[in-house]
Amino acid sequence: MKNFDIAFPEDILNGSTTDVYFKRSETILKKEDINRNVAMEVAQKGFPEVYDFGIFTGLYNVLDLLENKPVDIYSIDEGSLFFEDSPVMTVVGNYLDFGVYETAILGFLCHSSGITSKAAKCKLNAGEKPVLSFGARRAHPAISGMIDKYAHIGGCDGFSVVFTEKLLDKKASGTVPHALILQIGDTAETMRLFDIHIEPEVGRIALIDTFNDERFEAVNVAGLLKEKLEGIRIDTPGSRRGNLKKIAEEIRWELALRGYEHVKLFASGGLDENSIAELSDVIDGFGIGTSISNAKVMDFSMDIVEINGKPFSKKGKFSGFKELYQCKNCLHQKFSHLHNPLSNCEKCGEKMNKLTKKVMENGKILIDKKSPKQIRESVVKLLPRLKGIRDEQCRG
């Protein structure tokens, strides 16, 4: 059996994907008959790049991993906003019952939250214009569905991988590849054949940068498909691109002159949230690849903050079990000790809502999991409020 260098679910569940020093710690603790009750806190220490916020995901994977283990979990919701230093999750239990899973827990949370947060930044700049996740080919195929799923939760309107259809109950999106155009030998002829053989509910969007000048290819395809042509996709390689915005403006002008105002312009190829901001007044939709699929992970750490119910931690870490609060008005966040609830926001005076909730008790999941669609809806609804936000995080 070929395994393509991947760990299967059973490998994760049996602890094979842990760092070896956790196994060695387990050996020592068992030999010495030490198994202390600990509270281990997951928190972000320093955002990657110029992130002003993060979107928390991966909770449901952690719940599935620790289900039926004798532990309690306290966490913010899947799809929640968080800032630097925010405690997003705390696992409480005897160390030997879950310590070996620290690597997997952080892997679930760090990777998915990084993808979701990057997608959210892209969607924030795109506004109502569609953003598609096109980055599966830049990652191991075993996680292509995971990438598309969390990109979708972060705000992406569509995705390209067929496998992801099973995860999201939604059809994959895509135009035609350069490989097809090269084999047929002509862009317009490729779109003619596409129109003949592909079901009509699939949008006719022409890729126009394979052979000739984008402007003339766009006009040729529009003349062939006329009202059937939904859009033009520009994926010009960087070595030939020049000014992508100027190219798009020229194409739009020439199409409009010929009565093809209905044709939308889509851009892809090396784009990110900054490109979206620069192009949003001329481009109607964006395909985002590497910047989402290879988004920098969120650098969560998982540290002991209590032992046997008493505050205890390493240096540089605030000890004690904490809960995270958020102002319903200005979104300011602050954490507090478990027995010191917060009421009003110190920034604007509005009510602070507690985000931390108990989501697992003695291995039993206490919450109903929302669908990716439901989580995405809450994230997208939140995004306009995050425009330019910077949280001056106050410690508890």
C-alpha positions as CSV (number, residue, x, y, z in Angstrom):
1,M,0.0,0.0,0.0
2,K,1.3,3.4,-1.0
3,N,1.1,6.0,1.8
4,F,2.6,9.0,0.0
5,D,4.6,10.0,3.2
6,I,1.4,10.8,5.1
7,A,0.2,10.0,8.6
8,F,-3.2,8.4,8.7
9,P,-5.9,9.3,11.3
10,E,-4.9,6.2,13.4
11,D,-1.3,7.4,13.5
12,I,-2.5,10.8,14.9
13,L,-4.8,9.1,17.4
14,N,-2.2,6.7,18.7
15,G,0.3,9.5,19.2
16,S,2.8,8.5,16.5
17,T,2.9,12.1,15.1
18,T,4.2,13.5,18.4
19,D,7.6,15.0,19.0
20,V,9.9,12.3,20.5
21,Y,10.6,14.3,23.7
22,F,7.0,13.9,24.7
23,K,7.3,10.1,24.5
24,R,10.5,10.4,26.6
25,S,8.7,12.6,29.1
26,E,5.9,10.0,29.3
27,T,8.4,7.3,30.0
28,I,10.0,9.2,32.9
29,L,6.7,10.3,34.5
30,K,5.4,6.7,34.4
31,K,8.6,5.3,35.9
32,E,8.5,7.9,38.7
33,D,4.7,7.5,39.2
34,I,4.1,11.2,38.5
35,N,0.9,12.2,36.8
36,R,-0.1,15.7,37.9
37,N,-3.4,17.4,37.0
38,V,-2.5,20.3,34.7
39,A,-4.1,23.1,32.9
40,M,-2.4,23.7,29.5
41,E,-3.1,26.9,27.8
42,V,-2.9,27.6,24.0
43,A,-2.1,31.2,23.2
44,Q,-0.6,33.2,20.4
45,K,2.7,35.0,20.9
46,G,3.4,37.4,18.1
47,F,1.5,37.4,14.8
48,P,3.3,36.5,11.5
49,E,3.9,39.3,9.0
50,V,1.7,42.4,9.5
51,Y,-1.4,40.5,10.8
52,D,-3.6,42.7,12.9
53,F,-5.9,39.9,13.9
54,G,-6.4,36.1,13.6
55,I,-9.4,33.9,13.0
56,F,-9.3,30.8,15.2
57,T,-10.0,27.4,13.6
58,G,-9.0,23.8,14.3
59,L,-11.1,23.4,17.4
60,Y,-13.3,20.6,16.0
61,N,-10.2,18.6,15.1
62,V,-8.9,18.9,18.7
63,L,-12.3,17.8,20.0
64,D,-12.3,14.7,17.8
65,L,-8.7,13.9,18.9
66,L,-9.4,14.1,22.6
67,E,-13.0,12.7,22.6
68,N,-13.4,10.0,25.2
69,K,-10.2,11.0,27.0
70,P,-10.6,12.1,30.6
71,V,-10.0,15.8,30.0
72,D,-11.9,19.1,30.0
73,I,-11.5,21.7,27.3
74,Y,-12.3,25.4,27.5
75,S,-12.1,27.3,24.2
76,I,-13.3,30.2,22.1
77,D,-15.6,29.2,19.2
78,E,-14.5,28.0,15.8
79,G,-14.2,31.0,13.6
80,S,-13.7,33.5,16.5
81,L,-11.5,36.6,16.3
82,F,-8.4,36.7,18.4
83,F,-5.4,39.0,18.9
84,E,-1.8,38.6,20.2
85,D,-1.5,37.1,23.7
86,S,-5.1,35.8,23.6
87,P,-5.6,32.5,25.4
88,V,-7.8,30.6,22.8
89,M,-7.9,27.2,24.5
90,T,-7.1,25.4,27.8
91,V,-7.0,21.7,28.3
92,V,-7.4,20.4,31.8
93,G,-6.6,16.8,32.9
94,N,-3.9,14.5,34.1
95,Y,-0.9,15.1,32.0
96,L,-0.3,11.5,30.9
97,D,-3.9,11.3,29.5
98,F,-3.2,14.0,26.9
99,G,0.4,15.3,27.0
100,V,1.5,13.2,24.1
101,Y,-1.0,15.0,21.8
102,E,0.5,18.5,22.2
103,T,2.2,18.3,18.8
104,A,-1.1,17.3,17.1
105,I,-3.2,19.8,18.9
106,L,-0.9,22.7,18.0
107,G,-0.6,21.4,14.4
108,F,-4.4,21.4,14.0
109,L,-4.7,24.9,15.4
110,C,-1.6,26.6,14.0
111,H,-2.0,25.5,10.4
112,S,-5.7,25.9,10.0
113,S,-5.9,29.3,11.8
114,G,-3.0,30.6,9.6
115,I,-4.9,29.6,6.4
116,T,-8.2,31.0,7.7
117,S,-6.7,34.3,8.8
118,K,-4.9,34.8,5.4
119,A,-8.1,34.0,3.5
120,A,-10.0,36.5,5.8
121,K,-7.5,39.2,5.0
122,C,-8.0,38.5,1.2
123,K,-11.8,38.6,1.5
124,L,-11.6,41.7,3.6
125,N,-9.9,43.6,0.8
126,A,-12.1,42.0,-1.9
127,G,-15.4,43.0,-0.3
128,E,-18.3,41.7,-2.3
129,K,-16.1,40.5,-5.1
130,P,-15.5,36.7,-5.2
131,V,-12.2,35.2,-3.9
132,L,-11.4,31.6,-4.9
133,S,-8.9,29.3,-3.2
134,F,-6.5,28.1,-6.0
135,G,-3.5,27.0,-4.0
136,A,-3.8,23.2,-3.7
137,R,-1.0,22.6,-6.1
138,R,1.4,24.4,-3.8
139,A,0.9,21.9,-0.9
140,H,0.9,18.1,-0.3
141,P,-2.2,16.6,-1.9
142,A,-3.1,14.9,1.3
143,I,-4.1,18.3,2.8
144,S,-5.6,19.9,-0.3
145,G,-9.1,19.5,1.2
146,M,-8.1,20.9,4.5
147,I,-6.6,24.0,2.8
148,D,-9.7,24.7,0.8
149,K,-12.0,24.1,3.7
150,Y,-10.3,26.5,6.0
151,A,-9.8,29.0,3.2
152,H,-13.6,28.8,2.6
153,I,-14.3,29.4,6.3
154,G,-12.0,32.4,6.2
155,G,-14.1,34.0,3.5
156,C,-13.1,32.4,0.1
157,D,-16.2,32.0,-2.0
158,G,-15.0,29.0,-3.9
159,F,-12.2,26.4,-4.3
160,S,-10.7,24.3,-7.1
161,V,-10.2,20.8,-5.7
162,V,-12.7,18.1,-6.5
163,F,-12.1,16.3,-3.1
164,T,-13.2,19.4,-1.2
165,E,-16.7,19.0,-2.6
166,K,-17.3,16.2,-0.1
167,L,-16.1,18.4,2.8
168,L,-18.2,21.5,1.9
169,D,-21.1,20.1,0.0
170,K,-20.3,22.7,-2.7
171,K,-19.1,22.3,-6.3
172,A,-15.5,23.1,-7.2
173,S,-14.7,26.0,-9.5
174,G,-12.3,26.3,-12.4
175,T,-11.8,27.5,-15.9
176,V,-9.4,25.8,-18.4
177,P,-5.7,25.1,-17.8
178,H,-2.9,26.2,-20.0
179,A,-2.2,22.5,-20.7
180,L,-5.5,22.2,-22.6
181,I,-5.0,25.4,-24.6
182,L,-1.5,24.3,-25.6
183,Q,-2.7,21.0,-26.8
184,I,-5.5,22.4,-28.9
185,G,-3.3,25.2,-30.1
186,D,-5.7,28.2,-30.0
187,T,-7.4,30.0,-27.2
188,A,-10.7,30.7,-29.0
189,E,-10.9,27.2,-30.4
190,T,-10.4,25.8,-26.9
191,M,-13.3,27.9,-25.6
192,R,-15.4,26.7,-28.5
193,L,-14.8,23.1,-27.6
194,F,-15.3,23.9,-23.9
195,D,-18.7,25.4,-24.8
196,I,-19.6,22.2,-26.7
197,H,-18.6,19.6,-24.2
198,I,-18.9,21.1,-20.7
199,E,-22.3,21.4,-19.1
200,P,-24.0,24.8,-19.5
201,E,-24.2,25.5,-15.8
202,V,-20.4,25.8,-15.6
203,G,-19.4,29.4,-16.3
204,R,-17.6,30.1,-19.6
205,I,-14.5,31.9,-18.3
206,A,-11.6,32.1,-20.8
207,L,-7.9,32.0,-19.8
208,I,-6.3,34.5,-22.2
209,D,-2.6,34.6,-21.5
210,T,-1.3,31.5,-23.2
211,F,-0.2,32.7,-26.7
212,N,-1.0,36.2,-27.7
213,D,-1.7,39.7,-26.3
214,E,-4.4,39.5,-23.6
215,R,-6.4,42.3,-25.2
216,F,-6.7,40.6,-28.6
217,E,-7.3,37.2,-27.1
218,A,-10.1,38.6,-25.0
219,V,-11.8,40.3,-28.0
220,N,-11.5,37.1,-30.0
221,V,-13.1,34.9,-27.4
222,A,-15.8,37.5,-26.7
223,G,-16.6,37.6,-30.5
224,L,-16.9,33.8,-30.5
225,L,-19.0,33.2,-27.4
226,K,-20.7,36.6,-27.2
227,E,-23.3,36.6,-24.4
228,K,-22.3,33.1,-23.3
229,L,-18.9,34.4,-22.2
230,E,-19.1,35.1,-18.5
231,G,-15.6,36.3,-17.9
232,I,-11.9,36.6,-18.8
233,R,-9.1,35.2,-16.5
234,I,-5.7,36.9,-16.6
235,D,-2.9,34.7,-15.3
236,T,0.0,36.4,-17.1
237,P,3.4,35.2,-15.7
238,G,5.4,37.7,-13.8
239,S,8.1,37.8,-16.4
240,R,5.7,39.1,-19.1
241,R,3.2,40.8,-16.9
242,G,4.2,44.5,-16.8
243,N,1.4,46.4,-15.1
244,L,-1.5,44.0,-14.5
245,K,-3.9,46.8,-13.7
246,K,-3.1,48.6,-16.9
247,I,-3.6,45.3,-18.9
248,A,-7.0,44.8,-17.2
249,E,-8.1,48.4,-17.9
250,E,-7.2,48.0,-21.5
251,I,-9.1,44.8,-21.8
252,R,-12.2,46.2,-20.2
253,W,-12.1,49.3,-22.5
254,E,-11.8,47.2,-25.7
255,L,-14.6,44.8,-24.6
256,A,-16.9,47.6,-23.7
257,L,-16.3,49.3,-27.1
258,R,-17.6,46.1,-28.7
259,G,-20.7,45.7,-26.5
260,Y,-19.3,43.1,-24.1
261,E,-19.8,45.1,-20.9
262,H,-21.2,41.9,-19.3
263,V,-17.8,40.1,-19.4
264,K,-16.2,40.1,-16.0
265,L,-12.4,40.2,-15.4
266,F,-10.7,37.7,-13.1
267,A,-7.1,37.8,-12.0
268,S,-4.9,35.0,-10.6
269,G,-1.2,34.2,-10.3
270,G,0.9,35.3,-7.4
271,L,-1.7,37.5,-5.8
272,D,-2.3,38.3,-2.1
273,E,-4.4,40.6,0.0
274,N,-2.3,43.6,-1.1
275,S,-2.7,42.8,-4.8
276,I,-6.4,42.5,-4.2
277,A,-6.5,46.0,-2.7
278,E,-4.6,47.4,-5.7
279,L,-6.7,45.7,-8.3
280,S,-10.2,45.8,-6.7
281,D,-11.4,48.8,-8.8
282,V,-10.9,47.1,-12.1
283,I,-10.9,43.3,-11.4
284,D,-14.2,41.5,-10.6
285,G,-12.8,38.4,-8.9
286,F,-9.6,36.8,-7.7
287,G,-8.0,33.4,-7.6
288,I,-5.6,33.2,-4.7
289,G,-3.1,30.4,-4.6
290,T,0.2,30.2,-2.8
291,S,-0.4,33.1,-0.4
292,I,-3.3,31.2,1.2
293,S,-2.2,27.6,0.8
294,N,1.3,28.4,2.1
295,A,0.1,31.1,4.6
296,K,2.4,31.4,7.6
297,V,1.0,29.4,10.5
298,M,-0.2,31.0,13.7
299,D,2.5,30.5,16.2
300,F,0.4,29.1,19.1
301,S,2.2,27.7,22.1
302,M,0.8,25.2,24.6
303,D,2.0,25.7,28.1
304,I,1.2,24.6,31.6
305,V,-0.4,27.4,33.6
306,E,-1.7,25.4,36.6
307,I,-0.6,22.2,38.4
308,N,-3.1,20.6,40.7
309,G,-5.3,23.6,40.6
310,K,-2.6,26.1,41.6
311,P,-1.1,28.8,39.2
312,F,2.2,27.6,38.0
313,S,4.1,28.3,34.8
314,K,7.5,28.8,33.1
315,K,9.0,32.3,33.0
316,G,7.6,34.6,30.4
317,K,4.2,33.0,30.8
318,F,1.3,34.4,32.9
319,S,0.3,31.6,35.2
320,G,-3.3,30.7,36.1
321,F,-6.4,29.6,34.2
322,K,-7.7,32.5,32.1
323,E,-10.9,33.4,30.2
324,L,-11.0,35.7,27.2
325,Y,-13.5,38.6,26.9
326,Q,-14.5,40.7,24.0
327,C,-16.3,44.0,23.8
328,K,-19.4,43.7,21.7
329,N,-19.0,47.3,20.4
330,C,-15.3,47.9,19.6
331,L,-14.1,44.2,19.6
332,H,-11.4,45.0,22.2
333,Q,-10.2,41.8,23.9
334,K,-8.9,41.3,27.4
335,F,-8.3,38.1,29.4
336,S,-8.9,37.7,33.1
337,H,-8.3,35.1,35.8
338,L,-11.1,32.6,36.0
339,H,-12.4,34.1,39.3
340,N,-12.2,37.7,38.1
341,P,-14.9,38.2,35.5
342,L,-14.9,41.4,33.4
343,S,-18.0,43.6,32.9
344,N,-17.4,46.8,30.9
345,C,-14.8,47.6,28.2
346,E,-12.0,49.8,29.4
347,K,-11.8,51.3,25.9
348,C,-15.4,52.3,25.2
349,G,-17.4,51.3,28.3
350,E,-19.7,48.8,26.5
351,K,-20.4,45.3,27.8
352,M,-17.7,42.7,27.6
353,N,-18.8,39.2,26.5
354,K,-17.0,36.1,27.6
355,L,-15.7,34.2,24.7
356,T,-14.2,31.2,26.6
357,K,-16.6,28.4,27.1
358,K,-16.4,24.8,28.3
359,V,-16.6,22.6,25.1
360,M,-15.6,19.2,26.5
361,E,-16.1,17.6,29.9
362,N,-14.4,14.3,30.8
363,G,-14.0,13.5,27.1
364,K,-17.6,14.3,26.1
365,I,-18.1,17.0,23.5
366,L,-20.5,19.6,24.9
367,I,-21.2,21.8,21.8
368,D,-23.0,21.2,18.5
369,K,-20.5,21.6,15.7
370,K,-21.4,24.2,13.1
371,S,-21.1,23.5,9.4
372,P,-18.2,25.2,7.5
373,K,-20.9,27.3,5.8
374,Q,-22.3,28.5,9.1
375,I,-18.8,29.4,10.4
376,R,-17.9,31.2,7.2
377,E,-21.1,33.3,7.4
378,S,-20.2,34.5,10.9
379,V,-16.6,35.3,9.7
380,V,-17.7,37.2,6.6
381,K,-20.2,39.1,8.7
382,L,-17.4,40.1,11.1
383,L,-14.9,41.2,8.4
384,P,-16.2,44.7,7.7
385,R,-15.7,45.6,11.4
386,L,-12.0,44.6,11.1
387,K,-11.0,47.1,8.5
388,G,-7.8,48.6,9.8
389,I,-8.3,47.3,13.3
390,R,-5.4,47.1,15.7
391,D,-5.9,45.8,19.1
392,E,-3.8,47.3,21.9
393,Q,-3.9,44.0,23.8
394,C,-4.1,44.5,27.6
395,R,-3.0,41.7,29.8
396,G,-5.2,40.5,32.6
